[in-house]
Amino acid sequence: MKGEYIDGLVSVIMPAYNAENYILDSIFSVLNQTYNNIELIIIDDCSSDNTPSLVREYCNNDPRIRMIVNSHNSGPGISRNNGIKVAKGRFIAFLDSDDIWLSEKINKQIFFMESNKSGFSYTQSRRFRTSIKDVGHLIDIPNSLDYKGLLKNTAIVTSSVVIDRKIIGEIPLVDVSKEYIEDYILYYQILKKGFNALGLKNDLVRYRVVSDSFSRNKANYALKVWKTYLEIEKLNLFRAFYYFISYAIRAVIKYARF
């Protein structure tokens, strides 16, 4: 894959499943970027609502947008894989279909990455529930994370990530079930090659909290983290426990207040 891309183009990968209530906000936030050299690839994961028809309407009106429809419901990890396979851009950016970018996000992040010769970066973010004007506190991030640092951290919001294929090379396609943290497994695979993820300390992403059972979702996510350590990363029990406790402490601090 290295070199088989359009230099300067940012390919935005957006998995979508039953996202009719939120996806237009996410699409608008991409189209309203001050960085214009963008393609938006939306991967519909067999939605049963109006998501495909809403996306199709925008595809017909804007050549920068295209939609892929999965053959069966596969989860966001496989959907991202399918988007990456057809992406034409040097830069790969991820945006969940219920999250929102601020308009300067891509412009600032590409400048940051090129200035620092970084192949992998992420940004600060704020959470919100209903209105983007009613947001939570700014979630801080480390300046940099290596593989071991990421194992004990929950700092990277997927909708903030940009990867430079000119530096990273071929992006690993993580083919795992919904029982694991598929986005972080991708990041682990990249960082295990010796790369660092750099944190851009700018408030550029709005992460939507859509569930009324936020604490339950976090418990489920923690279980996926534990299973990922043991079954995917193949850590022994002692190392898995050490990294999990470190992760849990940081997660509690991160989510202690909205």
N, C-alpha and C positions, 0 to 999 in steps of 0.2 A: 504493500500500500504506500510505502514511503515514496513521495514524489508524484503519486497519482491523485492529484487534487488541484484545485484552482487556488493559486496563491492569493491571500487576502480575503477570500470568501469565508464567511462564518456559516456553518451548517448547524441549524438549531434543531435538536432532536426532541420531539414532544410526544411521549406516549399518552394515549387518551382512552379512558374507559368510562362510559356513562358520565360524561363531563359537560353535558349541555348547559348546566347552570353557571359554569365558570369559564369555559374554554375561550369564549369570545374575548374576555378580559385579558387572558394570557396571549392570545393572538395579537390583539391590539398593542400589547406591550412590546411585542417583537417588531411589529410594523412601524411603531413609533420611535424606534431607536435612532439616535443621531448617526450611528454607523449604518450606512445603507447597503453595504455589500453583504447581503444576508440571503440565505435560502432557509425556509421553514419546512421541515419534514414532520408531518403529523402521522403517527402510527395508531390507527384505531384498533383496539383489542377486542373486536366483536361486541361493540356497544349495543345495548338493547333500547337505548333512548334515541334522541334526535342528533346526537353528536355527529354521525357521518354526514347527514344532510346539511348541517350548519357548516361543517368544514368544506364540503363539496362546493357550497355556494361561494366561499372565499377563494377556493382554488380556481374557480371559473373567472374570478375578477382580478386575481393577482398572480402573475406567473412565478412569483417567488415562493408560492405555497404549493405543496403537493401532499397527497395523502396516500398512505399505504394501509391496506386492511389485512390484518392477520387472518390466517386460515382457521385458527381456533384461539380461544382465550388463553393467553400464555403468561400474563403478568408483565410488569414494566421492564424487567430485565431483558427478556426476549424481544420486547418491542423496541427497546433502545438498540439492541443488536441489529434488528432489521433496518432501523434508520441509519445506523453507522455504515452498513453494507452499501447503501446507495448514496451516501453523502458525497458531495463533490468538493466541499470546502477543505482548505488547509486546517482551519480551526473547527473543532467540534464543541458545541455548547449544549448543555442540557437544560430543559425547562419543563417542569411538570405542568399538567394542563389546568391546575387550579392555582398556580403561583404567578407572580407578576414581576417583571423587571422595571426598574426606573429607566428613564429614557437614555441616560448617559452610560448605562451599564456596560455594554459591549465596547463602546469607544474607549472608555477609561481602562477596561480590562485588557484589551488588545495592546494599547499603549504601554501599560504596566508590564505585560509579558514580553513585549519586544525590547523594552528598555532593560529588563533584567535577564533576557535570554532564557525565559522560563517556558517549559513545555506543559505545565500544569498549574492552574491557579484557581482560587476560590475567593469569595468576598464575604463581607459582613452582611447581615440581614436583620429584618424585624418580622415578627409574626403578626397576623391579623385574623379576625374571624369574619366580620361582615363588611365593614368599610375600610378601604385602604387608607383613609384618613385617620382611623382609630387603630393605631398600631401599638405594639408592645415595645419593651426596651430594646436598645441596640445590643445584639448578641456579638460579643467580642470573639476574635479568632487569633490563633497563633500566627506569628510572622511566617513560619515555615513548619512543615511536617514531613518526616521521613516515614518509612514503613512501620517501625516500632512506635514512633510517636502517634501515628494514626490508629494503631491497634488499641491505644489507651485513650482515645479521644473521640468526641462526637462533633467535631468542629465544622465539618464540611457539609454544607447544605447543597444537595445535588443541583438545585436550580441556579446555583452560583458558579458551577464548574465550567471552565473552558480548557480544552486540551489542544495543543499545537502538534499536529502530526508531522510537521517538518522536523521537530525535535524528538518527540516520543517515538515516532515510527508507527507501525501498525498497532491499532488499538485492540487489546484483547477482547474477544467476544465471550462474555460470561454466560454460559449455558447452565443455569441452575434453577431449581424450583423456587416457589414463593416462600419456602421455609427458611430462606437465608437472606442476608442483607446484600442483595445483588449489586447495588450501586457501590457499596464499599469494597466488595470483592474485586470489582473492576479497578478501583483505586489501589488496592493492595497489590494487584498484579503489576500495575505501572510502577509503583514505588519500590517493589522488590527488584526492579531492574537497576536501582541506584538513583532514580530521579527523586527530587523533592517537590512537594506541592507548596507553592508560595501563596501567602494570604495577602490580599489587597484590602487594606483597612479603610474601605469606603462602604457606606450604607447604600446598597444598590439592588437589593432583592426583598420582595415581600412574600413571605411564606404563609400560605393560608392554612388555618386550623379549621377543618370542616366537620370534625366529629365531636359529638357531645360526650364521647367516652375517651377523652384525651389521655387520661391516666391509664386506662385499660390498654389503649393502643401502645403506649410507651412500655407497658409490661410485656406485651406481645413482641415488640421490637427488641427489647432486652433479651428475650428468649432466643430470637433469631440471631442476635449478636453472639450469644453463648454457643449456639449450634454452629455458627460460622467459624468461630475459633477452633472448635474441636474437629468438625467434620470436613471443613474446606481448607482452612489454614493449617490443620494437622498439628496444632499446639498440644504439648503434653498438659496434663491436668493442672500442674503447678503454674506453668506459664499462662495458661488460659485463665486461671483464677486471678493471677496478678493483673493481667491486662483488663479483665472484666471489671475488677474492683476499681481500677483507675478510670476506666470508661464510665462506670456508674457514678462515681463521685463527680466527675466533670458534667455528666448529664443532669444530675440533681442541681448543681450550681447553675447550669445553663437554663433549666426550666423551672427554677425556684420561683420566679415571678414572670408574669406574662409580659 
